[in-house]
């Protein structure tokens, strides 16, 4: 399995921990993966102005 690591800025750790605690997600990696899979397309469209 090919893996990549990300760095989470210190200022966003409390928000990530809040989401993890409220959802039962186990790790930051799982949180990032869920966000990427479920909201990745929305993020791209939003950043491009919704024209894509």
Protein Blocks (a to p, Z undefined) as FASTA:
>chain_A
ZZddddddfklmmmmmmmmmmnopabfklmmmmmmmmmmmmmmmmmnoopZZ
